[in-house]
Amino acid sequence: MMASALQILVLVAGLVGLIVILSWLAHRSYRRFLQTASRRASTALPVAGPQTPLDQLFAAMEVDHAGQSGLMLLLENADAFAARALSAAQTGRSLDLMYYIWRTDLAGWLLIDALVAAADRGVRIRLLLDDVNVQGFDRTFLALTQHPLIEVRLFNPIRNRGHVVRRMVEMALGVSRFNRRMHGKLWIADGRLVILGGRNIGDTYFGADERNPISVDADVMLVGPKVAKVSAVFDSYWNLGLSLPIVALWPSFKADKQAFHKRLARHVQSALSRQFMTKVMEGRLQDHFLTDQLRWTDQVQLLADPPDKAYGKHTAPWMDTAIATILNSAKTEVRLVTPYFVPGTAGLTGLTRLAARGVKISLITNALSATDLITVYGAYRTYRGPMLAAGADIYEFSKPALSERKRDVLHSKVFVIDGHHAIVGSLNFDLRSAYINTELAVLFEEPQLVADLIAMFDTLASPAQAYHVTCEGRALRWAVARPGLPAVMTTEPEAGWSRRAVSWIVGHLPIKSYL
């Protein structure tokens, strides 16, 4: 019996040792591949030369508001799509784009068409995509690179593209590295205009296909002197050693240009595409939509993780430090809108200390019935009780589902402090955003914009769109304003037993830092 146990221990130790050796060899091989992969450094094009339509729109305004930045909130999905489409249509110099997700669906193809049209006019395009959501869609983005003015790079990519088993083995042996993702979202047109926030590119983020769930999201459009700093951040990610040209991963790939353009035309000329474009462009004129709602302020700060956070390095402060400092400065109230709330011990301590000194904490996050990540809800539930005990108000977003469609999901990342300044970006209030992913956001003070975000918060927290969570002793209560349901429930409303079971199990596993 003892000999058998010893043999098992020896076998396990041998397997662990083998995995460690294979992982080391895989890491070494990948580092050598990164060093030999062909790529050229490049930087943002200067705002110079013949004026582009975007130059003509903003140059005089920037002179009139010297030292200030113009901001416009993009809270409506149609506005967010229109801002991207209109800026792409008017760009004449460059488009620098960074996205965690770019789906090849209706909205994705329409914006791909906008890129191709811009490149055909002579616009240089650099598209940086996180690799984790590109796998399986390589051919579309490879085809884009056949245009001499379009380059596509993948952040922290898998080498094995066309073979599922080899790809899975590579990911398993390099899981600590592949777990680090580029989660920021940027759209920079002509070095004049920036759009950043929570939206990726896809139907759900713009409400392009009403048959499918819609993401409730928030972006900010920025013009003025801060755009140059955003461009410098983009360059730092673009030229990072982990950002590889997609063609370096497919050295023998030959795109069929004619087939690609036929496929592109088929998508953008479909009845659904035409209907969507008509809807989002109605009342949004090029010369007015991008300028009329701008609010100017000199209180704007870009918050950005350094790109080498992807290596786990602390050569520069990470965003979590800046966010913690900003929140700790609160005097009266903090409003948090985040789809995923997993603050960890440090985050929970910081928020409960704020509450202890009289700062009102209000949180909106996804309900179990609405969330797209049940596992993350499972981690969140362990922090819900302590937050309520500290006196926080918690609202779980879950709009009633429309007929034959899944529930909409909250995807906004918005923090409002003392009713005076706000943060809008890609950062979730969770451990993954704090310590693993790279993130981007903008901090600003402007009374009307902050008031608009507070109004958005109040709408999302209303009984029509959210459950108000409270506690009586150690028992949780959900206030529900839905026909056919009790006014107060003691379990997560409108969520089946399987969702509750999975979230409960996850809540008891030691994996919160990965969610």
N, C-alpha and C positions, 0 to 999 in steps of 0.2 A: 504493500500500500504506500509506504513512504517512498520507495523507489519510483513508483508510478508518478507520484506527485512531483518528485524531483525531476523526472523526465519531462513532465509538462512545463515546469518552470524553465528548464533549459531550452525547451522548444520555443516558449514564449519569448525568452530573452534573445534567442537567436533570430526570431522574426522581427523583434523590435530593432535589433542591431542591423539587420538587413535593410529595413525600411529607412533607418537613419542614414546608412551608407548610400542607398539609392537616392534619397532626397538630397544629400550633399552633392552627389554626382549630377543630378538633374539641375540643381541650382548653379553649379559651376558651368554646366553646358549652356544654360540659358544666359548667363553673364557673358560668355564668349560670343554667343549669338548676337546679343545686344551690341557688343563692341564692333562686330563685323558687319552688321546690317547697314545697308547704304541709306544715308539720309543727309540732307543739307540743312544747316541752321538758317533760319530766316526770321525777320522781324516785321512788325507792323509797318505798313507803308506810311510815309509822312503825309500830313494834311497839307498838300502843296500841289502846284501845277494848275491846270485848267479846272475851274470850279465845276463840281458835280451838282446835280439837283439837290442833294442833301446839304452840300456846302451853302448853296443859295438859300435853303430853308433856315439854316441855323447860324450862319456866320454873323449876320447883322444882330440877331437876338443875343448872341454871346457877347458882342461888343456892348450892347445896351445893358447887359447884366454882368459886367466885368467882375471876375472873381467868384461868381456864383455858378451853381449847377442847376439845370432845369430837370425837374422830375415829373413823371406822370405815372400814376398807378394803373396797372392793367389787371383789374379784378374780374372783369367779364371775359369769358373764354373767347368770344368773338372779337373783342378788342385786342386780345393778346395775339390772335392769329393775324388780324389785319395789320397790326404794327409791324410784324415780321414780314408779311407779304408786301406791304407798301414800301418799307425801307429797302427791301431787296429790289423792288422794281425801280427805285430811284437811286440806288447806289451806282457809282461810276468809277470806283477805284478799288475797293476791297471789301470782302466779307470774311471775318474771322469768327468761326462758330465752334462752340464746345458743348457737347451734350452727353449725358449719361445714357439716354435712350433716344433713338431715332427710329421710329417704327415705319415700315413700308406699308402703311395703310393709306386711306384717303388723304388725310392731312399731310402725312409724310411725303407722299408722292407729289402733292401740290407744291410743297416747299422745295423738294428736289427739282421740280420743273422751274421754280423761281431761281434756283442756283444755276441751272444750265442756261437759262435765259440771260442771267447776269454775266456769266462767263462768256457767252457768245457776244456780249457787248464789250468785252475786254476787261472785265472785272476779275482780279485775282481772288481765288477762294481757297481758304484753308479750313478744313473740317476735321476737328479732333473729336473722336468718339470713344467712350469707354468700351472696352472689348466685350465685357460680360453680356451685353445685350445685342451685340452685332453678330455673334456666332450663329451661323445658319443663314445669314443675310449678306454674306460677303460679296456675292456676285453683283448685287445692286451697287454697292459702294466701289467695288473694283471697276465697274463700268463707268462710274463718274470720273475716275482718274484718267480715263482715256482722253478727256478734254485737257489740252495743254495748260490751262489756267486753273485747274482744280486738283488739289492734293488732299488726300484723305489719310489721316494717321489714326492708329488705334493705341489707346492708353493701356499699358500693362497687358499685352495680348498673349494669348495661347499660341504656341508655335504650330501645333498640330491642328490644321484647319479642317481637313476633309475626311478624317477618320475618327469616328466617335470613340472607339475603345482607346486609341492612343491619346486622344484629347482628355478623356476621363482619367487615365493613368497620370498624365502630365499634371493635371489639376490636383490630383490626390497627393502627388509627391511634392508639389509646391503650394500647398493650401495656404500657408501663412502669407505668402506673397500675393497669390491670386485673390485673397480675401480683401486686399486693399484696392478700393475703387475710386475713380474720379467721378464724384457725384455732382459737381457744379454744372451750371447751365449758363451759357453766355452767347449773345448774338451781338456782334460788333459790325456796324456798317460804316465804311468810309472813314473810320476813326472819328466819326462825328456823333454816333448814336449807339448806345448800349441798351440791351434788354437782358436783365438777369432776374432770377427768382426761383420759383419752384417747378415751373413747367418744363417737361421734356417735349419732344416732338412726337405727336401721335393723336389719334382721334379723340381719346378720352380727355386730353388736356385742352382741347379746343371745342369740344361738343360737336365734332364733325359728323358723327354717326349717332343719331338719337336713339337707335335701337340698342345701344350699348351703354354701360354706366359712364357717367361723366365725373371728372375730377374737379373738385372745387379748389381753385388755386390762386396764387398771387404772384405777379411780376412787377418790376419797376422799370420804366424806361428812363434813361439818364442821358443828358447832353451837357456839354460844357467841358471845363478843364479836367475833371476827374476821368474822362474817357481815356486820356492818355495813360493814366495809371492802370486802368482796366486792361488796356491793350498790352501793357508791359507784363501784367500777370498772365495773360493769354500766351505771350511769347515764352514765358518761363515754363509753362506746361508743354507748349508745342516743341520746344527744344530739349526737353528732359530726355534722358536716356531711355526711359520706359515708353516713350511715345514713338512708335514705329510706323513708317509708311505701310499701308495695307499691301502694296505691291511687293514689299520685301518678304511678306508671308506667303505670297503666291508668285514666285519668280517666273513660272512658266505659263501664267494665265494670259489668255488672249481673249479680249472682249469682242463680242459681235456688236459693233456700234449700231448697226441698222436694227437688230433685234431689240436692243435696249431702248432706242428711240421709239420704236413701235409700241413697246410695252409702256413706256412713259406716256405716250399719246393716248393709249387706251385707258389708262388710269385717270388722267387729267380731263379727258373729254367725256367721261361717263356722266350719266344723268345726275347721280348723287354728287359728284364733284362740282358740276355746274350749279346745282341747286345750293350747295354750301357756299360757293364763292359769291353767288348773287346775294345770299343772306348776310354774309359777314361784311361785304363791301357796301351794302346799302347805307347811305348816309355818312360814309367814312371817306371823304374826299382827300386825295393825296396832300393837297396844299394846306389843309386845315386840321385833319385828324392828328397828325404828328406834332402840331404846334399849339393848338388852341387850349389844350388842357394842361400845358406845362406850368408848374409852380416853381419859382426860383428861390434858392436859398444858398447861403454859404456854409450851412451846417450839414455837410455830407462827408461820410467817411466810408471808404471801401474796406470790407473785412474779407480777408482771403487766407486760406491755408497755403503755406509754401508747398510747392509741388513735391519736394523731397520728403514730405510726410508719408508719401507712398512707400518710402524705404524705411519708415519708422524713425526717421531722424528728427532731432529738435534743433536744427541749425538756426531756425527762426521760430518765434512763438506761434503756436497753433491757435486756431480761432476759438477753441473752447476757453482759453485764457481771457481773451478779449470779451467774450460773451459773459463769462462769470463776473468780470470787473464791472461791466455795464449793468448787469442785473443787481449786483451788490450795492450799486449807487442809488437804487430806488428808494424813494422816501414815502410814497403813498400807495402806489399800486403797480402790479405787473400783470399784464394779460399775455397769455401764451396760447398760440394756435399752432399745433403740431400734430401731424397724422400719427406719429409714433412717439410715445412718452416713456422713455426708459432712462431716468436721470442718473442712475447709479448712486452710490453712497454719497459721493461728494456733491452731486447735483441736488439730491434730496436734502442734504444737510444745509446747503446754501439757501434753498427755498424755504425750508422750515425756520431757519434763522431770520429770514426776512419777515415771515409771518409773525414770529415771536416779538419782533420790534414794531409791529403794527402795520406792516405793509400788506395790503390786500392782494392775495394771489388768486387769479382766475385762470382756469385751464380748459381749453377745448381740444379734444382728441377724438379719434374714431371710436364708435361703439363696436362691440363685438359683432353686431348684426350688419355693420357696414364695412368693417376693416377688410383690406385686401391681404393683410398679413396676420393671420390668427396667432402665429407664434409670437409676434411682437406684442400683441394684446396680452398674451399669457405672461410676458415679462412685465408689462405695465401694471397688471393687476396687483402685483406685489407691492407697488408704490402707492397705489390708490388709497389704501387705508391710512398710512402715515400722513399723506397729504391732507386728507379730510380731517384727521385728528388735529392737524396743525391749524385748521380753520380755513383751508383753501376751498374755493368753489370749483367744482368739476362738472363739466358738461360733456356728454358723449354724443357726438354727431351721428345722426342716422335719420335722414329724411325718409318719409314714406316712399316705398318703391312704386314706380309707375308700372302700369300694366305691361306685362311681358318684357320687363327690363329689370336687371339687377339694381340694387341701390347705388346711388351716387356715393363717392368716397371723398373724404377730406384729404387734400394733398398740400394745402397752404402751410407755409412756414413763416409765421409772423409773430414778433414779440413787440409789445407796446409798453413803454416804461413811463410811469407818472403822467400819462396823457400828453406828454410833450415830445418824446422821441420814439422812433420805431426802427425795427430791423426787419427787412424782407430779404429772403434768400433761399438757399437750398438746404440749410442746416436744420435737421430734425433735432428735437430735444432728446437725443438718445446717445448711447455709448458708441454706437457705430459712427455716427457723425462726429462725435468728439474725438475719437482716438484712432479710427481706422480709415474712413473715407476722407477725401479732400473736399472742401466746401467753399462756397462764396456767398457773400451777402453785402447789403448796403445799409448803413446806419444813417439816419437823417432826422432833422427837426424841421417841420413845416406844418403850421397849425391845421390847414385844411386837409392835407394828406393824412395826418395823424387822426383827425376827426373822422375821415372816411374809413380808416382801418378800425376805429372803435365802433363805427356803425356796422361794419362788416362783422365784427366780433359779436355784437348784440344780435344781429340777424341769425348767425350760426348757432348762438346759444339759446335762441327762442324756443318755446315749447313745440313749435311746428317743425323744428329741424333737429332738436337734440333732447336727450334725457338729462335731467338734473340729478346728479348722484349726491346723496347725503348718507350719513351714518347715524344710527341710534345704538349707542354702546359700541359693540363690535359688528353689528349687523348693518349691511348696506341696504339702501333704499334707492330705487329709481323712480323719479316722477315722470309719468308718461301721459301725454295728451294725444291719444290715438283712439279712434272709434273701435269698440269691441275689446279694448284692453283695460285692465284695472288702472286707476289713477296712480297707484303706487305698487311697485313690484319688488320682489325680494331676490330675483335672479335677473341676469342680463336680458332685457326685453327683446323679443322678436328674433332671438338667436336659438337655434336648435340645440338639442342635447349634445350632438357630436362636436359642435363648435365650443360649447362650454367645457366639454371633457378635454379636448385638445389644449385649450388655453389653460386649464387647470394643471394639466400634466407639465406643460412647458414652464409654467410659473414655478415649478418645483425643481427644475433642472438648472445646473450651473452654467448656463450658456448666455446669460443676459448681455455680456459684453460683445457678443457676435450678432445681436439682433438689432 
